[in-house]
Amino acid sequence: MFKNSALVLLLFFSILTGCAQKNIEDYIGEWEGKTTDKDALNLDITIKKLKGEDAVFTLSNNKEILTKNFKFGNKINFVLDKNFIFSGIVNDEQSEINGFIKSKGHLYPAKLYKKGEHFKGKWNLSVFHYLQSQSLRLTIKDGGGVDDEYRAYPILGTLWCDDFKKKNNFVSFTDYKTGLEFEGQLKSHEIVLNISLDGNFIAKASFKKYIGKTKPSSGSVYENSQINDGWESSKNRLALPKMEKDIRNDSLVGIEGVLVAKNGKITYEKYFAGFNANVPHDTRSASKSVSSAIIGIAIEDNIVESVEQKLYDFIPTDYQYTKDTLKSKITIKDLLTMSSGLDVNKLAYEGYYQDSNNWLKTVLEAPIVKDPGTYADYGSANPFLLGVYLNERLDIPLEFYMQDKFFSPLKIINYTMNTDDTGITPYFGGGLHLTPRDMLKFGQLYLNKGTWHGKRIISEAWIEESFTKHTRLQDVKDKNEYGYFWWHDTYLVNGKTIKSIEARGAGGQLIFIIPELESVVVITAGNYRNGKWNQSMKLFKEHILPVLSN
């Protein structure tokens, strides 16, 4: 069951008394669904040039979903509908368009190639694991003690829905991140939902109650299919039978992918709980390390002078009023090492600025309580400021720069990026969606000191500087030493001390780089809400390191 995963929804069911309706308690549990057309969420994009600069944009699957007339030029930017923007850059040969669809809180890459008089490409909504068209997943639970309130979660519970309405047995809501609209009916033994895009119907999905005896979280084990992404498989395969058994019987909870590369080749790759090699994962804060890489590339390109450059040199004019004597000292290096001194975390909670109406204003107005560079306090506001800073330095949108300098050279195509509160600029604080194989590729890039398949992508000097132990995080339990958005840790295994440099993300998303073992390990998991994020660390220490170090 749950061969692919998963439809991520968060919605609230309020029981309306006095109305003839289904008993909502009957809907608590796991639901599995499918779209009527298995390819309905893999949308076709067509741009047709008309006379002069006139052109038409069409979005379709097996039917036309929406069209938009616009002016064609070397740079394209237009609003598709209230929640959607298409932007693109046409290459010099006029043979392809490097594009992005901005859909509320996400940026989807969409490259179009010229075929005859048309440019054609894809917008694959199933790039998110919760919108895999073969098998959708929905979990309904009670509200945890709140009267007459129920919630629907996916397997990960990483996306929220709003504008929920319920009348009798009909429900409707909007996906908070993608902007997709859902409406349908609660039936006796079925939930039927229409999926639309700004009122334009895309597909219908029907959900049945999952009544299997095996927990969906344990699932089956899947090897990867052959994927042409630059990775080679090692003939010396790693065997981890005890780990696999512990994952299946939930002794290790929530594990969804485990990959190991040694000497530049994949020696172990398996997926659990219905996941597979093609499913991008929400890397959460592990993508802070990618943000560090982008800054390093920008320095190499002379877009940023050095890590000693002052933050306020390129803060927008409207926010310069927040500058004071201490804040004026904040450098790029201070942000990279979590030592800006801004008291963003202490005001409420890590990331509280994301609940404000203006993230940049909230962060810059926070008091500064330490001299910059003297005290490391982990917080996502630091990389957020780096993203704003770099975006101000570029003459093209940040997402195009990242694709040109990072994703394309690594042949990473199956990804999405979170945006900040503007809905336009990539968010450097986390949430980049990558497949586990691409996460492994990123780790290998750093183990290779900045090259992939012999091509230089990041300077060796930046890799070394990034891995240097610049600070020690004071607000985490182990007070880890810290580089440029890279964690340092040490493990004692079979009487030996092994050092690891790590990208870490909430829920158990981890990239381990172990130079002395010439190895990279990636673990993905769904432990976002259950307090078991340390399951991935336990797996690494107790199952993988003992085998790798022998």
N, C-alpha and C positions, 0 to 999 in steps of 0.2 A: 504494500500500500504506500501511498504518498510517494510514488516513483519519482516525481519531480516535486519541488516545493516552490512556493507557498504563497498564498494571497495574504498580505499583511494588512490588517484593518484594525482600527480602534474606534469603537462606536458605543454609544450609550443607549440602552433600551429603558425608557420610562413607561411603566405600566399605566395606562389610562383607565381609571376605574369607570365602570358603568358602560363600557363599550364591548360589543361582542368581538372577542378576539381570542387568539390562541394563548394558552398558558405558557408564558415565557420560560418557566422552569423546565419545560419539556425540551428546550433548545440548548440547554447547558451541555457542553461536551465538544467533541471534535467533529468537524465536518470536512468532507472531501468533495471537490467539485471539478467540473470540466466545462470549457466553453463549447458551444455548438460546433464552431469551426476551430480546429486545432491550431490554425495559423492566424486566428483573428487578431491577436495582439502583436503580430509582426507586421507593422504597417509599411506600405509602399509610399515613398515620396517621389513626386515627379515635378520638375520645373520645366515649363515649356516657354521658350522665347516666342513672342509675337512680333508685331511690327515695331521697329525702333527699339526703345527701352522697355516697352510693355512686356510683361511676362505673367504667367499664372502658376501658382503653387497648388498642387493637389495632394491630399492625404487620403489613402484608400487601403482597404484590404481586399475582400472579394467584391466590394462596392465602394463608391465614392463616399468619403466621410465629410470632408470640407474642402473648399477651394478659396484661394485668395489671390487677387490681382495685385501686382506690385511693379515697381520700376527696377529693371535689371541693371546692375553695374558691377564693377570689380569688387566692391564691398556691398553686401546685402544685409539689410536689417529691417524687419517689419513685424508688426503684431498680427499673429494668426487669429487669436481670439483673446478674450479677457485674461486668460491665464497662460497664454503661450506666445512665445516670440521665436522667430527663426532668424539666425544671423549666419552669414557665410562670407568666405573670401574666395574669389575665383582666381585660379592660377593663371600665370602669364599666357599659357597655351590655350586658355579657355576650354580645357578638356575635363576639368573637375572642379567641384566646389567643396571646400573644406568647411563644414557647417556644424552648428549646434542648435538644438531645440532647447529653449529655456522654458521649463515647465514648473512653474511655482518654485519650489525649493531645490530643483535639480537641473543639471546641465547634461544633456544627452549628446554625445558626438554623432554626427550624421554626415557621412561623406557621400557625395553624389558624383557619378561619372557620366560623361556625355555619351549618349547612344543615339545616333542620328541627330535629330533636332531637339532631343530631350535630355535633361539631366535626371538620372535615376539613382535612388538610394533607399535606405531602410531606416525606420525608427522602430527599434525593437523594444516594445514595452516590457517584454519578458526578460530584459536584461536584469531586472530585479527578480530575485528568487521567488518572491511572494506573488509574482505575476506570471509564473511559468504556466504556459497555456495547456500543457498536457494534464496537469493535476494541480488544482488550486486547493488551498488549505485555509480553514477558518476554525477558530476556537472560541466558544462562547462560555463565559464564566459569570458568576454573580459578582456584584460590586464590592465584595469584601466588607460586608457589614453596613453598607449604605442601603437604606430602605428603598425598595422598588427600583433599584438600579442594576443594570447588567452591562457587561462589557464583552466585546468580541476581540480576541487577540489572534495573531498568527502564531507560528512556531517561535518566532523571535520577538514579536511585539515591538518592532522598531519604527512603525509608522502610525500616525494618528489620523483619525477622521473627524470632521467637524460638520456643522450644519445638519446634525441628525434630526430627522423628523419621523414620527411614527403615528399612524392613525389606523386603528383597528389592526389589521394584519399586514399593512403596507409600510415599508420603511424606505428611507432615502438618506443619503449622506454623501459627502465629498471627501475624497482622499486628500489629506492635508499637504502632502509633498508633491504628488504628480498632478493634482487638479482633476483627476478622473472622477466622474460622478457615478454613483451606484444607487439603483432603486429597484425595488422588487417586493416580493410577497413571501410571507411566512406561511407555508402550507403544512399539512398534517405531518408529512414525513420528508419534507423537502424545503429548501430555501432557494428561491429563484431570483437572480439579480441581473438587471440590464447594466452594462458598462457603457458609459457615454463620455464624449469629449465636448464640453461646452454645449450640451444639448444634442450633439450629433452621435447617434447610436453606433457603437463599435461591435459589441458582442453580447451574447446572453450566456450566463453561467448558472448551472444547476448544482446544488450541494445536497449530498445525502449524509445522514448521520454515520460516523465511523464507529463500528461496533466490534472491531477486531480485538482479540485478546492481547496482542503484542502492543506495547506502548509505541506511539509514533516516534518518540524520541530515540528509541533504540534502533529500529529500522534494519536494513540490510547493509552490507558492505559493497561498495562499488569501486572498481578500478577505473582509471581514466580510459577514455577512448583515444585513439591516435589523433593528436592535435598538432597541426603544423604551426608552432609558435616559437620555434628555435630551440626548444628543449630536446635533449637526447636522454634515453633511458639507459641506465647502467645494467650490465649483465649480472652484476653482483647485487642481487636484490636483498633488501633488509627484511628480516622476518620479525614481526611483532605480534605473535599469537596471543600472548597474555593481555596486551593492551587492547586488542580487538575484542577479546572476551569481556574485559571489564567495561568497554564501551557498550557492548550489546546488552549486558545485564545491569547497566546503569550504576556500576561501581565507579565509573567515570561518567559524570553527568554532562549532557548537552554538547558533546564533541561532534563536530560535523565534517571536519576535514583534517587530515594529517599528511604532510609532505616532507620528504627529506631529500636534500641534494648533497652529494659528496663528490669531491673532485670534479665539480662542474656538471654532473649528470644526476638525473633523478633516480634515486635508489629505493624510494618508497613513496607511494601515493595511493591513498584510499579515502573514500568518502562514506559518510554514515547518515542515517536518518533521512534518506531520500535525496541527499545532495549529490552533485556531480561536478565534473571539471569545468563545465560551462556556466556555473552559477556564480555571479559576482557576490561578494560578501561585503557587508558594511564593516569596514576596517576600524571604524571609530577613531580613537586617538592614535592608532598605529600609523595613520596617514600623516600625522605631524612630521614623521621622518621624511615623507615625500616632500612636504613643504620645505624642509631644510634643504633637500636636494635641489629644488627649484631656485632657492636663494643662491646656492652655490653656483648653479649654471648662470644665473643673472650676473653674478660677480665676474665670472669668466668672460661674459659677454660685455663687460664694462657698463652694464646698465645700473648696477649698484657698485659704488667705488670700492667699499670694503666693509667688513663687519664693524668697523669703528664709525661708520656713518651714523649721524644722529637721526633718530626717529622723526623729530619735528621738522627736519629739513623738507620732508615731503608729506606732511600731514595736510589735508585740504585746508584752505584759508578759513573756512567757516568754523574750524575747530581749534584754531591757533590760540584762542582765548584761554584754553585749558592749560597752556604751557606755564610752568613756574620754574624756579631756580633748579629744583631737583629733576623735574620731568624733562627739562631741556638737556639733561645729561644722558638720557636713555639712548643706548646704541642698538644697532642690529644684533650685536653679540649678546647684549643683555636679554633681548627677546628670545634669541635662540637657546639661551641657557636658563630660561625661566627666572631670571634675576632682574627684572625691570624695576622691582620695588613697588609696583602698583598694588594697592590693597583690594583688588577686584574680588578675590576669593573670600576674604574675611567679612565683607559687607553682608553676605548672605550665604551663598553656596557657589561652588565651582560652576561657572557658566550661567550665573543668574542674569547676566547682561542679555542673554538670549531671550529672556522674557520681556525685555524692554522694547519700546517703540523705535529706539535708535541705538543700535549696538555701539557704534563708534563714540557717540556722545557719552553714553553710560560708562564705557571703559576709560575714556580720557578724563572724565570728571571724577573718577575714583581717586581717593587720596593716595599719595605716595608716602610710604612709611619707612622705607629703607633706602639707603643710597644705592642707586643702580649698580649692579655688578657685585654686590656684597652679600646677598642673601637669596637663595633659590627656593621659590615657592611655586610648586607645579600648578599651572592653570592655562586654560585654553585661550584666554584673552591675549597672551603673548604671541602665539602664531597668528591669531586673528589680525593683530596689528601689522604683522609682517605681510599678510596678504593685501591689506589696504595700502601699505607702503609701496609694495612692488607694483600694484596696479596703477598707482599714481606715476610711476616711472616709465611705464610702457606706452608705446604709440599704437599698440593693438590691444584688444581685450586679453586679459590674463589667461583665459581658457585656451585661446589660440596659441599663445606663447608656450603654455605647458604642453599642448599637443605636439607642437612643432619640435620642441627641444627635449621632451621627455617621453611622452607616450608613443609617438611615431617611431623614433629610433629603437625603442624596445619592442615594437610591434604589439603594443597593447591597444586593443580596439574595443574590447568588451568591458566598458567601464562607465560610471557616471560620477559626477562631482556634485557635492552639496554646494549651495550658495549661502552667502551671508544674508542679513535681513533685507538687503536691497533686492534680492531675488535675481541679481545679475552677476555679481562678483564671486568667483570660487572662494569657498571658506577654507582657510588654511588650518583651522583648529581641529579638523577631523571629519569623518563621514564619507571619505572617498570609497566608492564601491569597486573592488577588484576581485578577479578570480584568484583562488589560492595559488594557481600556477604563476600568475603575474606577481603576486606577493612574493613568491619564491624567487622569481626573476629579479625583483628589486633587491632582495637580500643578496643574491649572487652578484649583482652589479657592484655592490659595496664590498663584498668579499674579493672581487676581482680588481678592487681599487679603482673603480670607475669605468670599466670597459665591459661590453657585452658582445660576444662573438668577434673580439678583436677591435671593435669600434669604440673610440673614446667618447663617452657621453658626459661624464663628470670628471673634473680634474682630480688626479691622485692627491694633490695637496689638500683639496677640499674634503676628501674622504678621511685623510689623516687628521685634519683639524676637527672634523665632525665627531670622530671617535675619541678625541682627546677628552680626558676627564676634567672638564672646566669647573664644575660646581658639584655640590652635594645637596640633593633635595631634602629640605628640612621638614616638610609636611607629609612625608610618606613613612610608613612603618619602618622600612629597612634603611631609610636615609641613603638611597642609592646614589652613587656617583653618576654624573650626567654630562653628556656631550651636547652636540647641537641637535636636540630632539631625539637623542639616542640614550637609552638606559644602559647601565653597566650592572652586571650581577656575577656572582661567583658561586659555583656549586661544588659540593664535595661528593664525589661518586667513586665507589670502590677504593676509597683511601686516596684518591687523586683530586686535586683542585683544578676545576675547569672554568675558564672565564668566557662569558658570553656578552655580546652587545646586542641590544634588543629594541625593536619597535613594539610598543604595547598599546592595545586598545581594549576598551571596556567589553565585558562579556566573554573575554578569553581569546581575543584576536592578537596573535603574536608572531613576530618574525625574529628568530634567533640566528645570530651570526657567530659561529665558533671558529675563529681563525686557526687555532692550533689543531683542530680536527678537519680543516678544509671542508666545513659543512655549513649548510643553511637548513633550518627547520621552520616550517610554517604550520601553525595550528589555528583552526577557526572553530568557533563554538557559539552557542546561543544562550549563554548564561548571563543575559542582560539584567534580568529582574529577580533572579532567584538567589542572589548572593553567593553564587558558586563560580565566580570568575576564575578562582585559583585552580580549578580543575585542569586548565590547560598547562599551568605551571607544574602541577603535580605530574601530569602525563610526561612532560618534557624531562623532568628530573628523575622520575622512577622508572620510566619505560624506554625512553629514547637515548638519553645520555649513557646509561650503562652499556647499551649495545654498541653505540658509536665509539665509545672510548676503549673498547676491547680490541 
